[in-house]
Amino acid sequence: MKLILGIIFVLFAALIGQLAYLQIGYGSRFKAEVQKANSAVVSSQVPRGVMYDSKGRTLVGSKASNAITYTKSVSTTTADSYQISNSLSRYIRIKSEKPTDQQVVDYYLGNKANSDRELALVPKAIQKTQDEEKINQAVQDQVRQRNIQLTDRQKTAALIFNKISGAYTLSTIYLKNNGLTDKEIAEVGEHLADLPGVGIGTDWRRSYPNGSSIKSIIGSVSTEKTGLPSDDLQYYLTNGYSRNDRVGTSYLEKEYEPLLKGTKATSKVWAKTAGNIEQSKSVYSGQAGASLVLTLDAKYQKSVQKSLESIYAAAIASGAAHYSNGAYAVAMNPKTGAILAVAGISRDPSKNKTTRNALGVINQSFVMGSAVKGAMVAGGLINKVISPSSNVFPDTPVYLPGTPIKKSVYPVGTFGSLDAESALEVSSNIYMMHLAMKWVNAKYVPKQDIRMPDTAFDTIRHNFNMFGLGQKTGVDLPGEISGIQGRSFNEQGHILSGSVLDLSYGNYDAYTPIQMAQYVSTIANGGYRMQPYVVQSVGRTASNGKKIYIDYNKKPNVQLRVPWTKDELNIVRQGFWRVVHGTNSWGTAHKLKDVKPAISGKSGTAQTFYFDPNHPNRKNPPELVNATFVGYAPSNNAEIATAVVFPGLDPDLEGSYTLQMTRAMVQNYFKLHKKRN
């Protein structure tokens, strides 16, 4: 007996010792685990960052609105969700949405009585399978066949039920955050005690005080309903986003998402043993998203878009743009790279429907024609193919076997020879082809096959790349393309010599309008290829919304310095001056001669054909031209550089639409600039 008592004593002593060990050694850990199981940190939205124009005008802000929220507890059941949904539907109505057929079925089955009744009606053969998936599917099919009709109040309840059912445990969601009336807020507030988990909070939505047309540059934000984009879902989830978070989906909103989103407010909630939320405490009040100051002037931006739409409408009305798919214009500060305005129009010729598409300037490319000849002449000078004192070529057409004569737009024999400046003034294709042949050491005899080295395309393209043509500019907007390169070799591996000549005068590779603006800016500023940018500063908006505290200012970035001499640069600049102000009757932009301050620039037309996506194999498609103009003003100390593209115009009716647009852009800019000064 004593032995048994001794053993019992030893066992009790060991148990007490183990309990003491666990209490002393692991007590804090167990306590933390209990607290972890009964508490959680939940987050809530903060205002998205504001965007301002270069003069401090609000382009896009975040407007506060009242919202009905719901925080799901640990023990919420389907019956609880059904009861809360029905109770809340007495006080609010959701009119902006309609429940789907599936949501109606789910709501109907949320009532246990309905669910039990439908389950009892499932055929015995299916019930005997004990396959829950098959049984549930049979129940839902039965309900669908009944074509249940809900009242307006039940439709609201069905939508609420769907949102509550899809919420994560201890997460806060919006049940209604649009069009909430004062009466609804008051009635919900009076009955919060009977609505477990329901609360009244604040939501934030994008607002556009200066009009929504700027959205084609700023971009869009997803809704709470659409949530995170499916193609980037994993990226956002790994960076702390919730599935129903709103994020930037395009353009600046997407490019600067990490700055604009801010830091969510967080609260810690504790749940009772039953799972209901007992207490909530704010942990962090959150930080509103960063504010962006753009390089755009809202007034100037509006004037450029309005001018483009007006002039393009005139082109359509005249029949010149019957097959055209749009028009684009961009203005840039050639000294810094700051984008001053960007406008675009996309058009479906088959429906004559137009939409604003400002970002077409970075994601649409076109064969630009003679507007690129400044880069060709500059390359010839820099590479010592020609020189400021020796740059004359005979103005004789190029004859290749099996192809039409390669010449300029003016009649053969108009000029005996041309120097570089005159070639730019009258836009001589012949000059550029002779320059290209000398540059790449081509072997040319009229009416015989021309012989060129396999590196000919690389030589000319490398030169164009130096000015930003044919490669991404690095502008701070998503979706920029590098353009389109034409084929260099045929199926047999032979270089396409005739196409090298086409490339030399801008009728082969395709470039974007933003590349054209960067190229002409490089000429305007003396040879510095500046990276274009739209965001000038990043900062914080004061709580009163009236002051911006700047944390970061963008510094102009020189991507490349063109290695030309002053005399070589002056040849190109003088040629651009004569394009507008010269006296030769074949000058291409004399209509801009009276604009003050004086403009220098280069026009271009490129042959193209209408592509009908509905009939891609159409024979003999209509022949069209892309009309372009690049320029800068004032000619002696440029403050603005412009690029205008009107693709797909009728060659007989192309008119002077690009020149009209350039005139409007320059005059409006200096009109606003004069007022500011």
Helices and strands as residue ranges (DSSP letters): H 2-38, E 39-44, E 51-52, E 58-71, H 78-88, H 101-110, H 112-120, H 124-128, H 132-146, H 152-166, E 172-176, H 182-190, G 192-194, E 198-207, G 212-214, H 215-218, G 230-232, H 233-238, H 251-255, H 257-260, E 265-271, E 277-284, E 291-294, H 298-317, E 326-332, E 339-348, E 353-356, H 360-363, G 369-372, H 373-382, E 393-394, E 417-418, H 420-426, H 429-439, H 456-466, H 497-504, H 513-524, E 528-530, E 535-541, E 548-553, E 558-561, H 566-581, G 590-592, E 600-609, E 623-633, E 640-649, H 657-676
